[in-house]
Amino acid sequence: MSDVISAPRHHSSGMAKSGGFPCRYGNCDERFFVARQDSMKDLLAASKERTDHEVEAHAYHHKSWEVEQARPFSAGPAPRPKGPRRPREIV
């Protein structure tokens, strides 16, 4: 079993700085806390516990936002052509 603590929102265990992961379904007050803040394994376990709760208790499946494709301006400057430069024309 993971080091995840489940508690209603009105109870505070004082273990999570952010207040834990709240259930994303409607008016559910369930929160899932991470026991060790410096452990990615515990963080992922708390997230999984929350998802499992949402599916089992509410039949809720969270839909993630779609990630937009990179736009041309965000790709950075265009590469410069290689080779010698042409001399500038003086007007």
N, C-alpha and C positions, 0 to 999 in steps of 0.2 A: 504494500500500500504506500502511496505517496505521502509526503508531508504537507498535505493540503487540508485546510480547515474550512468547513462550510458553516456559515452562520447567517441568520437573518440580518438585514441592513441596520436595524436599530441596535444590534449588539456590536460592540467593538472589542476585538481581542487585543488591539494595540500592536499587532504583529506586522501589519502591512502599512507602509507609508501612504499609499494611495487609497486605502480603504478597500482594497481587494477588487476582484472582478465581479461586477453586478450581473445578475441574470438579465439577458437582453429581451426577455418576454414581458410585455405589458406591465402589470402591477406586481410582479413577483419581487419579493424583498430578499431573496437569497443572494448571498455574496460568497465568493470563493477566495480565500486568503492564501498567500504564499508564506510558508513557514520560514524559509531561509531566503532573504532578499537577494543574496549574491549567487543564487543557484539557477541557472537556465533550465536545468532539469525540473526543478520544483515549479518554476514559472510556467513551463509547458504543461506540466501535470495539472496545475490549477486551471489553466485554460481548457484542457481536455475534460476535467471534472465539470466545469461550467457547461461546456457543450453537451456532455452526456446528460446533465440535469435538464437542460433545455429540451432535449429530444425525448427523454423518458417522462418528465413531468408535464410538458406542455405540447409535445409533438411539434416543436418549433425548430426549424432549420434556418440558421442565419445565412443570409445571402451577402457575400462579399461584394464590395464595389469593384467595378471593372477598372483596370489600370489602362490609362490612355497611352497610346503609342507616342514615342518621342516626336516632337515637332521639329521641322528643319532648323528653326532658330536656336533650339536648345542643343543642337549637335556641335556647336562651336563654330569657329571661323572655317571657311573653305580652305582646303590645302592650296598652297602656292605652287605654281608650275615650277618644275625644276629646269635648270639650264641657265645660260647667261641671260641677263636682262637686256632688253632693247634700250638703246640710248634714247633719252627724252628729246622730243622735238621742242625747240625754243620758238615761241611765237613772237 
